[in-house]
């Protein structure tokens, strides 16, 4: 499950999806699916060395 993989609640992942903040996803009917590589890429894009440096 994507929420477990990202160590977040299902509700948080839902909010991210609605706001466009979360990882790329597929929707088939009522089902939402994520590719593992999209989850990894999304996490890597948010990697930081410090909380004081923005975008580094």
mmCIF file of the N, C-alpha and C atoms, coordinates in Angstrom:
data_MODEL
# 
_entry.id   MODEL 
# 
loop_
_atom_site.group_PDB 
_atom_site.id 
_atom_site.type_symbol 
_atom_site.label_atom_id 
_atom_site.label_alt_id 
_atom_site.label_comp_id 
_atom_site.label_asym_id 
_atom_site.label_entity_id 
_atom_site.label_seq_id 
_atom_site.pdbx_PDB_ins_code 
_atom_site.Cartn_x 
_atom_site.Cartn_y 
_atom_site.Cartn_z 
_atom_site.occupancy 
_atom_site.B_iso_or_equiv 
_atom_site.pdbx_formal_charge 
_atom_site.auth_seq_id 
_atom_site.auth_comp_id 
_atom_site.auth_asym_id 
_atom_site.auth_atom_id 
_atom_site.pdbx_PDB_model_num 
ATOM 1   N N  . UNK A 1 1  ? 0.849   -1.179 0.000   1.00 0.00 ? 1  UNK A N  1 
ATOM 2   C CA . UNK A 1 1  ? 0.000   0.000  0.000   1.00 0.00 ? 1  UNK A CA 1 
ATOM 3   C C  . UNK A 1 1  ? 0.898   1.248  0.000   1.00 0.00 ? 1  UNK A C  1 
ATOM 4   N N  . UNK A 1 2  ? 0.531   2.233  -0.788  1.00 0.00 ? 2  UNK A N  1 
ATOM 5   C CA . UNK A 1 2  ? 1.339   3.448  -0.938  1.00 0.00 ? 2  UNK A CA 1 
ATOM 6   C C  . UNK A 1 2  ? 1.521   4.168  0.394   1.00 0.00 ? 2  UNK A C  1 
ATOM 7   N N  . UNK A 1 3  ? 0.475   4.229  1.197   1.00 0.00 ? 3  UNK A N  1 
ATOM 8   C CA . UNK A 1 3  ? 0.565   4.921  2.484   1.00 0.00 ? 3  UNK A CA 1 
ATOM 9   C C  . UNK A 1 3  ? 1.618   4.262  3.374   1.00 0.00 ? 3  UNK A C  1 
ATOM 10  N N  . UNK A 1 4  ? 1.622   2.955  3.429   1.00 0.00 ? 4  UNK A N  1 
ATOM 11  C CA . UNK A 1 4  ? 2.626   2.240  4.225   1.00 0.00 ? 4  UNK A CA 1 
ATOM 12  C C  . UNK A 1 4  ? 4.030   2.476  3.667   1.00 0.00 ? 4  UNK A C  1 
ATOM 13  N N  . UNK A 1 5  ? 4.156   2.421  2.369   1.00 0.00 ? 5  UNK A N  1 
ATOM 14  C CA . UNK A 1 5  ? 5.446   2.617  1.711   1.00 0.00 ? 5  UNK A CA 1 
ATOM 15  C C  . UNK A 1 5  ? 6.021   3.995  2.038   1.00 0.00 ? 5  UNK A C  1 
ATOM 16  N N  . UNK A 1 6  ? 5.149   5.020  2.094   1.00 0.00 ? 6  UNK A N  1 
ATOM 17  C CA . UNK A 1 6  ? 5.589   6.388  2.377   1.00 0.00 ? 6  UNK A CA 1 
ATOM 18  C C  . UNK A 1 6  ? 5.520   6.744  3.866   1.00 0.00 ? 6  UNK A C  1 
ATOM 19  N N  . UNK A 1 7  ? 5.121   5.778  4.694   1.00 0.00 ? 7  UNK A N  1 
ATOM 20  C CA . UNK A 1 7  ? 5.000   5.977  6.150   1.00 0.00 ? 7  UNK A CA 1 
ATOM 21  C C  . UNK A 1 7  ? 4.040   7.131  6.468   1.00 0.00 ? 7  UNK A C  1 
ATOM 22  N N  . UNK A 1 8  ? 2.907   7.134  5.786   1.00 0.00 ? 8  UNK A N  1 
ATOM 23  C CA . UNK A 1 8  ? 1.877   8.153  5.987   1.00 0.00 ? 8  UNK A CA 1 
ATOM 24  C C  . UNK A 1 8  ? 0.535   7.448  6.133   1.00 0.00 ? 8  UNK A C  1 
ATOM 25  N N  . UNK A 1 9  ? -0.454  8.186  6.626   1.00 0.00 ? 9  UNK A N  1 
ATOM 26  C CA . UNK A 1 9  ? -1.787  7.614  6.729   1.00 0.00 ? 9  UNK A CA 1 
ATOM 27  C C  . UNK A 1 9  ? -2.465  7.622  5.363   1.00 0.00 ? 9  UNK A C  1 
ATOM 28  N N  . UNK A 1 10 ? -3.452  6.767  5.191   1.00 0.00 ? 10 UNK A N  1 
ATOM 29  C CA . UNK A 1 10 ? -4.215  6.728  3.953   1.00 0.00 ? 10 UNK A CA 1 
ATOM 30  C C  . UNK A 1 10 ? -4.867  8.086  3.717   1.00 0.00 ? 10 UNK A C  1 
ATOM 31  N N  . UNK A 1 11 ? -5.377  8.698  4.763   1.00 0.00 ? 11 UNK A N  1 
ATOM 32  C CA . UNK A 1 11 ? -6.036  10.000 4.641   1.00 0.00 ? 11 UNK A CA 1 
ATOM 33  C C  . UNK A 1 11 ? -5.055  11.078 4.147   1.00 0.00 ? 11 UNK A C  1 
ATOM 34  N N  . UNK A 1 12 ? -3.834  11.033 4.626   1.00 0.00 ? 12 UNK A N  1 
ATOM 35  C CA . UNK A 1 12 ? -2.823  11.992 4.175   1.00 0.00 ? 12 UNK A CA 1 
ATOM 36  C C  . UNK A 1 12 ? -2.557  11.822 2.687   1.00 0.00 ? 12 UNK A C  1 
ATOM 37  N N  . UNK A 1 13 ? -2.410  10.582 2.242   1.00 0.00 ? 13 UNK A N  1 
ATOM 38  C CA . UNK A 1 13 ? -2.180  10.311 0.822   1.00 0.00 ? 13 UNK A CA 1 
ATOM 39  C C  . UNK A 1 13 ? -3.373  10.801 -0.006  1.00 0.00 ? 13 UNK A C  1 
ATOM 40  N N  . UNK A 1 14 ? -4.580  10.620 0.508   1.00 0.00 ? 14 UNK A N  1 
ATOM 41  C CA . UNK A 1 14 ? -5.771  11.107 -0.196  1.00 0.00 ? 14 UNK A CA 1 
ATOM 42  C C  . UNK A 1 14 ? -5.751  12.624 -0.320  1.00 0.00 ? 14 UNK A C  1 
ATOM 43  N N  . UNK A 1 15 ? -5.397  13.304 0.752   1.00 0.00 ? 15 UNK A N  1 
ATOM 44  C CA . UNK A 1 15 ? -5.323  14.769 0.720   1.00 0.00 ? 15 UNK A CA 1 
ATOM 45  C C  . UNK A 1 15 ? -4.274  15.236 -0.277  1.00 0.00 ? 15 UNK A C  1 
ATOM 46  N N  . UNK A 1 16 ? -3.112  14.580 -0.270  1.00 0.00 ? 16 UNK A N  1 
ATOM 47  C CA . UNK A 1 16 ? -2.059  14.938 -1.214  1.00 0.00 ? 16 UNK A CA 1 
ATOM 48  C C  . UNK A 1 16 ? -2.536  14.779 -2.646  1.00 0.00 ? 16 UNK A C  1 
ATOM 49  N N  . UNK A 1 17 ? -3.270  13.705 -2.914  1.00 0.00 ? 17 UNK A N  1 
ATOM 50  C CA . UNK A 1 17 ? -3.763  13.439 -4.263  1.00 0.00 ? 17 UNK A CA 1 
ATOM 51  C C  . UNK A 1 17 ? -4.736  14.537 -4.702  1.00 0.00 ? 17 UNK A C  1 
ATOM 52  N N  . UNK A 1 18 ? -5.620  14.942 -3.819  1.00 0.00 ? 18 UNK A N  1 
ATOM 53  C CA . UNK A 1 18 ? -6.617  15.972 -4.129  1.00 0.00 ? 18 UNK A CA 1 
ATOM 54  C C  . UNK A 1 18 ? -5.952  17.323 -4.402  1.00 0.00 ? 18 UNK A C  1 
ATOM 55  N N  . UNK A 1 19 ? -4.912  17.640 -3.642  1.00 0.00 ? 19 UNK A N  1 
ATOM 56  C CA . UNK A 1 19 ? -4.250  18.934 -3.789  1.00 0.00 ? 19 UNK A CA 1 
ATOM 57  C C  . UNK A 1 19 ? -3.173  18.933 -4.873  1.00 0.00 ? 19 UNK A C  1 
ATOM 58  N N  . UNK A 1 20 ? -2.844  17.752 -5.405  1.00 0.00 ? 20 UNK A N  1 
ATOM 59  C CA . UNK A 1 20 ? -1.814  17.663 -6.431  1.00 0.00 ? 20 UNK A CA 1 
ATOM 60  C C  . UNK A 1 20 ? -0.409  17.592 -5.874  1.00 0.00 ? 20 UNK A C  1 
ATOM 61  N N  . UNK A 1 21 ? -0.264  17.463 -4.565  1.00 0.00 ? 21 UNK A N  1 
ATOM 62  C CA . UNK A 1 21 ? 1.052   17.412 -3.926  1.00 0.00 ? 21 UNK A CA 1 
ATOM 63  C C  . UNK A 1 21 ? 1.688   16.026 -4.021  1.00 0.00 ? 21 UNK A C  1 
ATOM 64  N N  . UNK A 1 22 ? 0.896   14.996 -3.999  1.00 0.00 ? 22 UNK A N  1 
ATOM 65  C CA . UNK A 1 22 ? 1.400   13.632 -3.909  1.00 0.00 ? 22 UNK A CA 1 
ATOM 66  C C  . UNK A 1 22 ? 1.995   13.080 -5.182  1.00 0.00 ? 22 UNK A C  1 
ATOM 67  N N  . UNK A 1 23 ? 2.420   11.818 -5.110  1.00 0.00 ? 23 UNK A N  1 
ATOM 68  C CA . UNK A 1 23 ? 3.028   11.160 -6.264  1.00 0.00 ? 23 UNK A CA 1 
ATOM 69  C C  . UNK A 1 23 ? 2.016   10.917 -7.383  1.00 0.00 ? 23 UNK A C  1 
ATOM 70  N N  . UNK A 1 24 ? 2.536   10.660 -8.583  1.00 0.00 ? 24 UNK A N  1 
ATOM 71  C CA . UNK A 1 24 ? 1.684   10.337 -9.721  1.00 0.00 ? 24 UNK A CA 1 
ATOM 72  C C  . UNK A 1 24 ? 0.899   9.067  -9.417  1.00 0.00 ? 24 UNK A C  1 
ATOM 73  N N  . UNK A 1 25 ? -0.297  8.978  -9.975  1.00 0.00 ? 25 UNK A N  1 
ATOM 74  C CA . UNK A 1 25 ? -1.151  7.818  -9.730  1.00 0.00 ? 25 UNK A CA 1 
ATOM 75  C C  . UNK A 1 25 ? -2.000  7.513  -10.950 1.00 0.00 ? 25 UNK A C  1 
ATOM 76  N N  . UNK A 1 26 ? -2.601  6.334  -10.930 1.00 0.00 ? 26 UNK A N  1 
ATOM 77  C CA . UNK A 1 26 ? -3.542  5.905  -11.961 1.00 0.00 ? 26 UNK A CA 1 
ATOM 78  C C  . UNK A 1 26 ? -4.891  5.691  -11.306 1.00 0.00 ? 26 UNK A C  1 
ATOM 79  N N  . UNK A 1 27 ? -5.945  6.019  -12.021 1.00 0.00 ? 27 UNK A N  1 
ATOM 80  C CA . UNK A 1 27 ? -7.292  5.773  -11.514 1.00 0.00 ? 27 UNK A CA 1 
ATOM 81  C C  . UNK A 1 27 ? -8.032  4.902  -12.514 1.00 0.00 ? 27 UNK A C  1 
ATOM 82  N N  . UNK A 1 28 ? -8.522  3.787  -12.054 1.00 0.00 ? 28 UNK A N  1 
ATOM 83  C CA . UNK A 1 28 ? -9.311  2.874  -12.866 1.00 0.00 ? 28 UNK A CA 1 
ATOM 84  C C  . UNK A 1 28 ? -10.623 2.646  -12.132 1.00 0.00 ? 28 UNK A C  1 
ATOM 85  N N  . UNK A 1 29 ? -11.679 3.270  -12.621 1.00 0.00 ? 29 UNK A N  1 
ATOM 86  C CA . UNK A 1 29 ? -12.945 3.204  -11.887 1.00 0.00 ? 29 UNK A CA 1 
ATOM 87  C C  . UNK A 1 29 ? -12.786 3.943  -10.576 1.00 0.00 ? 29 UNK A C  1 
ATOM 88  N N  . UNK A 1 30 ? -13.003 3.235  -9.482  1.00 0.00 ? 30 UNK A N  1 
ATOM 89  C CA . UNK A 1 30 ? -12.852 3.837  -8.149  1.00 0.00 ? 30 UNK A CA 1 
ATOM 90  C C  . UNK A 1 30 ? -11.513 3.506  -7.505  1.00 0.00 ? 30 UNK A C  1 
ATOM 91  N N  . UNK A 1 31 ? -10.692 2.715  -8.198  1.00 0.00 ? 31 UNK A N  1 
ATOM 92  C CA . UNK A 1 31 ? -9.405  2.287  -7.642  1.00 0.00 ? 31 UNK A CA 1 
ATOM 93  C C  . UNK A 1 31 ? -8.297  3.262  -8.002  1.00 0.00 ? 31 UNK A C  1 
ATOM 94  N N  . UNK A 1 32 ? -7.425  3.501  -7.033  1.00 0.00 ? 32 UNK A N  1 
ATOM 95  C CA . UNK A 1 32 ? -6.238  4.333  -7.225  1.00 0.00 ? 32 UNK A CA 1 
ATOM 96  C C  . UNK A 1 32 ? -5.026  3.418  -7.131  1.00 0.00 ? 32 UNK A C  1 
ATOM 97  N N  . UNK A 1 33 ? -4.120  3.535  -8.083  1.00 0.00 ? 33 UNK A N  1 
ATOM 98  C CA . UNK A 1 33 ? -2.913  2.713  -8.098  1.00 0.00 ? 33 UNK A CA 1 
ATOM 99  C C  . UNK A 1 33 ? -1.683  3.592  -8.270  1.00 0.00 ? 33 UNK A C  1 
ATOM 100 N N  . UNK A 1 34 ? -0.600  3.183  -7.615  1.00 0.00 ? 34 UNK A N  1 
ATOM 101 C CA . UNK A 1 34 ? 0.680   3.881  -7.701  1.00 0.00 ? 34 UNK A CA 1 
ATOM 102 C C  . UNK A 1 34 ? 1.740   2.900  -8.177  1.00 0.00 ? 34 UNK A C  1 
ATOM 103 N N  . UNK A 1 35 ? 2.647   3.360  -9.014  1.00 0.00 ? 35 UNK A N  1 
ATOM 104 C CA . UNK A 1 35 ? 3.810   2.561  -9.371  1.00 0.00 ? 35 UNK A CA 1 
ATOM 105 C C  . UNK A 1 35 ? 4.868   2.774  -8.302  1.00 0.00 ? 35 UNK A C  1 
ATOM 106 N N  . UNK A 1 36 ? 5.554   1.726  -7.956  1.00 0.00 ? 36 UNK A N  1 
ATOM 107 C CA . UNK A 1 36 ? 6.616   1.833  -6.942  1.00 0.00 ? 36 UNK A CA 1 
ATOM 108 C C  . UNK A 1 36 ? 7.672   2.844  -7.387  1.00 0.00 ? 36 UNK A C  1 
ATOM 109 N N  . UNK A 1 37 ? 8.025   2.833  -8.665  1.00 0.00 ? 37 UNK A N  1 
ATOM 110 C CA . UNK A 1 37 ? 9.055   3.761  -9.145  1.00 0.00 ? 37 UNK A CA 1 
ATOM 111 C C  . UNK A 1 37 ? 8.587   5.209  -9.042  1.00 0.00 ? 37 UNK A C  1 
ATOM 112 N N  . UNK A 1 38 ? 7.270   5.470  -9.188  1.00 0.00 ? 38 UNK A N  1 
ATOM 113 C CA . UNK A 1 38 ? 6.752   6.827  -9.020  1.00 0.00 ? 38 UNK A CA 1 
ATOM 114 C C  . UNK A 1 38 ? 6.819   7.258  -7.558  1.00 0.00 ? 38 UNK A C  1 
ATOM 115 N N  . UNK A 1 39 ? 6.564   6.328  -6.648  1.00 0.00 ? 39 UNK A N  1 
ATOM 116 C CA . UNK A 1 39 ? 6.668   6.637  -5.214  1.00 0.00 ? 39 UNK A CA 1 
ATOM 117 C C  . UNK A 1 39 ? 8.119   6.951  -4.849  1.00 0.00 ? 39 UNK A C  1 
ATOM 118 N N  . UNK A 1 40 ? 9.045   6.143  -5.362  1.00 0.00 ? 40 UNK A N  1 
ATOM 119 C CA . UNK A 1 40 ? 10.470  6.377  -5.094  1.00 0.00 ? 40 UNK A CA 1 
ATOM 120 C C  . UNK A 1 40 ? 10.929  7.706  -5.678  1.00 0.00 ? 40 UNK A C  1 
ATOM 121 N N  . UNK A 1 41 ? 10.521  8.000  -6.908  1.00 0.00 ? 41 UNK A N  1 
ATOM 122 C CA . UNK A 1 41 ? 10.918  9.252  -7.559  1.00 0.00 ? 41 UNK A CA 1 
ATOM 123 C C  . UNK A 1 41 ? 10.354  10.449 -6.803  1.00 0.00 ? 41 UNK A C  1 
ATOM 124 N N  . UNK A 1 42 ? 9.114   10.355 -6.376  1.00 0.00 ? 42 UNK A N  1 
ATOM 125 C CA . UNK A 1 42 ? 8.471   11.444 -5.634  1.00 0.00 ? 42 UNK A CA 1 
ATOM 126 C C  . UNK A 1 42 ? 9.219   11.693 -4.319  1.00 0.00 ? 42 UNK A C  1 
ATOM 127 N N  . UNK A 1 43 ? 9.590   10.625 -3.629  1.00 0.00 ? 43 UNK A N  1 
ATOM 128 C CA . UNK A 1 43 ? 10.345  10.762 -2.390  1.00 0.00 ? 43 UNK A CA 1 
ATOM 129 C C  . UNK A 1 43 ? 11.717  11.361 -2.615  1.00 0.00 ? 43 UNK A C  1 
ATOM 130 N N  . UNK A 1 44 ? 12.387  10.931 -3.676  1.00 0.00 ? 44 UNK A N  1 
ATOM 131 C CA . UNK A 1 44 ? 13.722  11.455 -3.986  1.00 0.00 ? 44 UNK A CA 1 
ATOM 132 C C  . UNK A 1 44 ? 13.686  12.950 -4.304  1.00 0.00 ? 44 UNK A C  1 
ATOM 133 N N  . UNK A 1 45 ? 12.619  13.407 -4.949  1.00 0.00 ? 45 UNK A N  1 
ATOM 134 C CA . UNK A 1 45 ? 12.491  14.829 -5.279  1.00 0.00 ? 45 UNK A CA 1 
ATOM 135 C C  . UNK A 1 45 ? 12.388  15.697 -4.023  1.00 0.00 ? 45 UNK A C  1 
ATOM 136 N N  . UNK A 1 46 ? 11.968  15.118 -2.921  1.00 0.00 ? 46 UNK A N  1 
ATOM 137 C CA . UNK A 1 46 ? 11.775  15.869 -1.682  1.00 0.00 ? 46 UNK A CA 1 
ATOM 138 C C  . UNK A 1 46 ? 12.906  15.683 -0.676  1.00 0.00 ? 46 UNK A C  1 
ATOM 139 N N  . UNK A 1 47 ? 13.943  15.024 -1.097  1.00 0.00 ? 47 UNK A N  1 
ATOM 140 C CA . UNK A 1 47 ? 15.091  14.773 -0.230  1.00 0.00 ? 47 UNK A CA 1 
ATOM 141 C C  . UNK A 1 47 ? 15.848  16.056 0.044   1.00 0.00 ? 47 UNK A C  1 
ATOM 142 N N  . UNK A 1 48 ? 16.211  16.277 1.286   1.00 0.00 ? 48 UNK A N  1 
ATOM 143 C CA . UNK A 1 48 ? 16.936  17.479 1.700   1.00 0.00 ? 48 UNK A CA 1 
ATOM 144 C C  . UNK A 1 48 ? 18.089  17.084 2.618   1.00 0.00 ? 48 UNK A C  1 
ATOM 145 N N  . UNK A 1 49 ? 19.111  17.919 2.656   1.00 0.00 ? 49 UNK A N  1 
ATOM 146 C CA . UNK A 1 49 ? 20.232  17.720 3.575   1.00 0.00 ? 49 UNK A CA 1 
ATOM 147 C C  . UNK A 1 49 ? 19.987  18.411 4.902   1.00 0.00 ? 49 UNK A C  1 
ATOM 148 N N  . UNK A 1 50 ? 19.155  19.449 4.886   1.00 0.00 ? 50 UNK A N  1 
ATOM 149 C CA . UNK A 1 50 ? 18.933  20.232 6.091   1.00 0.00 ? 50 UNK A CA 1 
ATOM 150 C C  . UNK A 1 50 ? 17.528  20.831 6.046   1.00 0.00 ? 50 UNK A C  1 
ATOM 151 N N  . UNK A 1 51 ? 16.975  21.069 7.201   1.00 0.00 ? 51 UNK A N  1 
ATOM 152 C CA . UNK A 1 51 ? 15.661  21.717 7.254   1.00 0.00 ? 51 UNK A CA 1 
ATOM 153 C C  . UNK A 1 51 ? 15.765  23.219 7.024   1.00 0.00 ? 51 UNK A C  1 
ATOM 154 N N  . UNK A 1 52 ? 16.968  23.769 7.107   1.00 0.00 ? 52 UNK A N  1 
ATOM 155 C CA . UNK A 1 52 ? 17.140  25.205 6.924   1.00 0.00 ? 52 UNK A CA 1 
ATOM 156 C C  . UNK A 1 52 ? 17.410  25.597 5.475   1.00 0.00 ? 52 UNK A C  1 
ATOM 157 N N  . UNK A 1 53 ? 17.792  24.627 4.653   1.00 0.00 ? 53 UNK A N  1 
ATOM 158 C CA . UNK A 1 53 ? 18.083  24.916 3.246   1.00 0.00 ? 53 UNK A CA 1 
ATOM 159 C C  . UNK A 1 53 ? 16.898  24.521 2.385   1.00 0.00 ? 53 UNK A C  1 
ATOM 160 N N  . UNK A 1 54 ? 16.331  25.479 1.686   1.00 0.00 ? 54 UNK A N  1 
ATOM 161 C CA . UNK A 1 54 ? 15.198  25.206 0.814   1.00 0.00 ? 54 UNK A CA 1 
ATOM 162 C C  . UNK A 1 54 ? 15.678  24.781 -0.562  1.00 0.00 ? 54 UNK A C  1 
ATOM 163 N N  . UNK A 1 55 ? 15.171  23.629 -1.032  1.00 0.00 ? 55 UNK A N  1 
ATOM 164 C CA . UNK A 1 55 ? 15.486  23.174 -2.372  1.00 0.00 ? 55 UNK A CA 1 
ATOM 165 C C  . UNK A 1 55 ? 16.879  22.617 -2.579  1.00 0.00 ? 55 UNK A C  1 
ATOM 166 N N  . UNK A 1 56 ? 17.585  22.307 -1.498  1.00 0.00 ? 56 UNK A N  1 
ATOM 167 C CA . UNK A 1 56 ? 18.950  21.770 -1.641  1.00 0.00 ? 56 UNK A CA 1 
ATOM 168 C C  . UNK A 1 56 ? 18.992  20.359 -1.110  1.00 0.00 ? 56 UNK A C  1 
# 
